[in-house]
Amino acid sequence: MSRHRTDARIRVRGPRGPGSAALTAFAVLTLTCAANGQGDAADQENALRAARMAMVDLIEARGVRDSATLAAMRSVPRHEFVPPEYRARAYRDSPLPIGWDQTISQPYIVALMTETAGIRPGMKVLEIGTGSGYQAAVLAEIGARVFSIELLEPLATSAAARLARLGYSGVTVRQGNGYLGWPEEAPFDAVIVTAAPEEIPTPLTDQLKPGGRLVIPVGGVRAVQQLLLVTKDADGTLRRRTLIPVRFVPMREPPG
């Protein structure tokens, strides 16, 4: 669990709707100042917390209902997982660049995938695509033990350092090809994938426990990708359900 906790919910009411951050003009200005290091530390923290609460209000309004997911999203400081130049936009419901042609996922999608995976304390979870570490932090905040794989070494290294600095001791990060999963740590209660293969990788379903859940975007680079929920029955039978159309970076398959 993280040492970051929200002691009080600070709500900032504003316009709601697709793409809205649910922030008043005053809150946006205050958040920008906070992100740029202006104002005292308490004012900066309050502005960032207010923006985070408003972001999660919007996610809840869009249909995410799982209390554990929403509580984790209210606690994890997303502004710590984006480059400094994007901090003023950290609590908008949109993806943001994190370098190396990668992005931090839209907060609503992070919440939806977490809720769909049914994450609960004590679960063992495999994440494919660490990125900046935000999704892993949300999973750890709920109380899961997270094993996260990142293909790009600079991102793996920086994410591991960031998660350690922020107190997320329940996350283990390694650099590698996530298509192959993490067989020495299998089986997993849940698998969350943040890059899109053209087909569901067999190693990932093989490493899923009976009764487990795999949440994964599937589709080609130029095709319409679909977010899928794959469940494994007690006898090993796989069942899949299509959730929503999405757009993720492609997953790289291992050579050969």
C-alpha positions as CSV (number, residue, x, y, z in Angstrom):
1,M,0.0,0.0,0.0
2,S,1.2,3.6,-0.6
3,R,1.9,6.0,2.1
4,H,-0.1,8.6,0.0
5,R,-3.5,9.0,1.6
6,T,-6.3,11.6,1.1
7,D,-7.5,12.8,4.4
8,A,-10.4,14.8,3.1
9,R,-12.3,14.9,-0.2
10,I,-12.1,18.3,-1.8
11,R,-14.6,18.7,-4.6
12,V,-14.5,21.3,-7.2
13,R,-17.7,21.5,-9.2
14,G,-17.8,22.6,-12.8
15,P,-19.0,21.5,-16.2
16,R,-19.4,17.8,-16.8
17,G,-19.3,16.0,-20.1
18,P,-17.0,14.0,-22.4
19,G,-13.5,15.5,-22.2
20,S,-14.3,17.8,-19.3
21,A,-12.0,17.8,-16.3
22,A,-14.8,19.0,-14.2
23,L,-12.7,22.0,-13.0
24,T,-13.7,25.6,-12.6
25,A,-11.5,28.2,-14.3
26,F,-10.2,29.2,-10.9
27,A,-9.2,25.6,-10.1
28,V,-7.4,25.3,-13.5
29,L,-5.4,28.4,-12.8
30,T,-4.6,27.2,-9.3
31,L,-3.5,23.8,-10.6
32,T,-1.3,25.4,-13.3
33,C,0.4,27.5,-10.6
34,A,0.9,24.4,-8.4
35,A,2.3,22.4,-11.3
36,N,4.8,25.2,-12.0
37,G,5.8,25.4,-8.3
38,Q,4.1,28.7,-7.6
39,G,2.5,29.3,-4.2
40,D,3.4,27.6,-0.9
41,A,3.6,23.9,-0.5
42,A,0.2,23.6,1.2
43,D,-1.6,25.5,-1.6
44,Q,0.1,23.4,-4.3
45,E,-0.9,20.2,-2.6
46,N,-4.5,21.4,-2.1
47,A,-4.8,22.4,-5.7
48,L,-3.5,19.1,-6.9
49,R,-5.7,17.2,-4.6
50,A,-8.8,19.2,-5.7
51,A,-8.0,18.4,-9.3
52,R,-7.6,14.7,-8.5
53,M,-10.9,14.6,-6.7
54,A,-12.6,16.3,-9.6
55,M,-11.1,13.9,-12.1
56,V,-12.4,10.9,-10.1
57,D,-15.8,12.5,-9.8
58,L,-15.9,12.6,-13.6
59,I,-14.8,8.9,-13.8
60,E,-17.5,8.0,-11.4
61,A,-20.1,9.9,-13.4
62,R,-19.1,7.9,-16.5
63,G,-20.1,4.7,-14.8
64,V,-17.1,3.3,-12.8
65,R,-18.7,2.2,-9.5
66,D,-16.1,-0.1,-7.7
67,S,-15.3,1.6,-4.4
68,A,-11.8,0.2,-4.2
69,T,-10.9,1.5,-7.7
70,L,-12.3,4.9,-7.0
71,A,-10.5,5.2,-3.6
72,A,-7.2,4.2,-5.2
73,M,-7.6,6.8,-8.0
74,R,-8.4,9.4,-5.4
75,S,-5.2,8.6,-3.6
76,V,-2.5,8.0,-6.3
77,P,-0.9,11.3,-7.3
78,R,-1.0,11.1,-11.1
79,H,1.0,14.3,-11.4
80,E,4.0,12.4,-10.1
81,F,3.7,10.0,-13.1
82,V,3.8,12.5,-16.0
83,P,6.7,14.7,-17.2
84,P,7.0,18.1,-15.5
85,E,5.8,19.9,-18.6
86,Y,2.5,18.1,-18.4
87,R,1.8,18.4,-14.7
88,A,-0.8,21.1,-15.2
89,R,-2.7,18.6,-17.4
90,A,-2.2,15.6,-15.2
91,Y,-5.8,15.5,-14.0
92,R,-7.5,15.9,-17.3
93,D,-9.2,12.7,-18.4
94,S,-6.9,12.1,-21.3
95,P,-3.7,10.2,-22.1
96,L,-0.4,12.2,-22.0
97,P,3.1,11.6,-23.5
98,I,5.7,10.1,-21.3
99,G,8.6,9.9,-23.8
100,W,9.8,7.1,-26.2
101,D,6.6,7.4,-28.2
102,Q,4.6,6.0,-25.2
103,T,1.8,7.5,-23.2
104,I,0.2,7.3,-19.7
105,S,-3.3,6.0,-20.2
106,Q,-6.5,8.0,-19.9
107,P,-7.6,7.9,-16.3
108,Y,-11.1,6.6,-17.2
109,I,-9.5,3.6,-19.0
110,V,-7.2,2.9,-16.0
111,A,-10.2,2.9,-13.7
112,L,-12.3,0.8,-16.1
113,M,-9.6,-1.8,-16.5
114,T,-8.9,-2.0,-12.8
115,E,-12.6,-2.4,-12.0
116,T,-13.1,-5.0,-14.7
117,A,-10.2,-7.0,-13.4
118,G,-11.8,-7.2,-10.0
119,I,-8.7,-6.2,-8.1
120,R,-8.8,-6.9,-4.4
121,P,-6.2,-6.8,-1.5
122,G,-3.8,-9.7,-1.6
123,M,-4.3,-10.6,-5.2
124,K,-1.3,-11.4,-7.4
125,V,-1.5,-9.3,-10.5
126,L,0.6,-9.2,-13.7
127,E,0.8,-5.9,-15.6
128,I,2.1,-5.8,-19.1
129,G,3.4,-2.3,-20.0
130,T,4.6,-0.5,-17.0
131,G,5.0,2.9,-18.7
132,S,5.5,5.5,-16.0
133,G,4.1,3.2,-13.3
134,Y,0.7,4.8,-12.8
135,Q,-1.5,1.7,-13.4
136,A,0.8,-0.3,-11.2
137,A,0.5,2.3,-8.4
138,V,-3.3,2.1,-8.6
139,L,-3.2,-1.7,-8.4
140,A,-0.8,-1.5,-5.4
141,E,-2.9,1.1,-3.7
142,I,-5.8,-1.3,-3.6
143,G,-3.5,-3.8,-2.0
144,A,-2.5,-6.1,-4.8
145,R,1.0,-7.6,-5.3
146,V,2.0,-6.3,-8.7
147,F,4.5,-7.8,-11.1
148,S,5.0,-5.3,-14.0
149,I,6.9,-5.8,-17.2
150,E,8.1,-3.0,-19.4
151,L,9.8,-3.5,-22.8
152,L,11.7,-0.2,-22.9
153,E,14.6,-0.2,-20.4
154,P,14.6,3.6,-19.7
155,L,10.9,3.5,-18.8
156,A,11.4,0.3,-16.7
157,T,14.2,1.9,-14.8
158,S,12.5,5.3,-14.2
159,A,9.2,3.7,-13.2
160,A,10.8,1.4,-10.7
161,A,12.7,4.3,-9.1
162,R,9.5,6.4,-9.1
163,L,7.4,3.7,-7.5
164,A,10.0,3.2,-4.8
165,R,10.3,6.9,-4.1
166,L,6.5,7.2,-3.7
167,G,6.3,4.2,-1.3
168,Y,4.7,1.6,-3.5
169,S,6.7,-1.4,-2.2
170,G,4.2,-3.9,-3.5
171,V,5.3,-3.4,-7.1
172,T,8.1,-5.4,-8.8
173,V,9.2,-4.0,-12.2
174,R,11.4,-5.7,-14.7
175,Q,12.5,-5.0,-18.2
176,G,11.4,-7.6,-20.8
177,N,8.9,-8.6,-23.4
178,G,5.5,-8.8,-21.8
179,Y,4.1,-11.0,-24.6
180,L,5.8,-13.9,-22.8
181,G,4.4,-13.0,-19.4
182,W,6.3,-13.8,-16.2
183,P,6.2,-17.6,-15.9
184,E,8.3,-17.9,-12.8
185,E,5.8,-15.9,-10.8
186,A,2.7,-17.5,-12.3
187,P,-0.2,-18.1,-11.8
188,F,-1.8,-14.7,-11.4
189,D,-5.3,-13.8,-10.1
190,A,-5.5,-11.1,-12.8
191,V,-3.5,-9.8,-15.8
192,I,-3.9,-6.3,-17.1
193,V,-2.3,-5.4,-20.5
194,T,-1.7,-1.8,-21.6
195,A,-0.5,-2.5,-25.1
196,A,-2.5,-4.1,-27.9
197,P,-1.5,-7.4,-29.6
198,E,-3.3,-8.6,-32.7
199,E,-4.4,-11.7,-30.9
200,I,-4.5,-12.7,-27.2
201,P,-1.1,-14.1,-26.3
202,T,-1.3,-17.7,-25.2
203,P,1.4,-17.3,-22.5
204,L,-0.8,-14.8,-20.7
205,T,-3.9,-17.0,-20.6
206,D,-1.7,-19.9,-19.6
207,Q,-0.4,-17.9,-16.6
208,L,-3.9,-16.9,-15.5
209,K,-5.4,-18.8,-12.5
210,P,-8.7,-20.7,-12.9
211,G,-11.2,-18.1,-11.9
212,G,-8.8,-15.3,-13.0
213,R,-9.4,-12.3,-15.3
214,L,-7.4,-10.9,-18.1
215,V,-8.2,-7.4,-19.4
216,I,-6.5,-6.7,-22.7
217,P,-6.9,-4.5,-25.8
218,V,-6.7,-6.5,-29.0
219,G,-6.4,-5.3,-32.6
220,G,-3.9,-4.3,-35.3
221,V,-2.3,-0.9,-35.5
222,R,-4.7,0.3,-38.2
223,A,-7.7,-1.7,-37.0
224,V,-10.3,-0.8,-34.5
225,Q,-9.0,-2.2,-31.2
226,Q,-11.4,-3.7,-28.7
227,L,-10.9,-3.9,-24.9
228,L,-11.7,-7.5,-23.9
229,L,-12.3,-9.3,-20.6
230,V,-11.1,-12.9,-20.7
231,T,-12.1,-15.2,-17.9
232,K,-10.8,-18.7,-17.1
233,D,-13.2,-21.3,-15.8
234,A,-12.2,-23.9,-13.2
235,D,-11.6,-26.5,-16.0
236,G,-9.4,-24.1,-18.0
237,T,-12.1,-23.0,-20.5
238,L,-11.6,-19.4,-21.7
239,R,-14.5,-17.0,-22.1
240,R,-14.2,-13.6,-23.7
241,R,-16.4,-10.5,-23.6
242,T,-16.0,-7.3,-25.6
243,L,-16.1,-4.1,-23.6
244,I,-15.4,-0.9,-25.6
245,P,-13.4,0.2,-28.6
246,V,-10.0,1.6,-27.5
247,R,-6.7,2.8,-28.9
248,F,-3.4,1.6,-27.3
249,V,0.2,1.4,-28.5
250,P,0.9,-1.9,-30.2
251,M,2.4,-4.8,-28.3
252,R,5.7,-6.1,-29.8
253,E,5.8,-9.9,-30.2
254,P,9.1,-11.7,-29.5
255,P,11.2,-12.3,-32.6
256,G,10.7,-15.7,-34.3
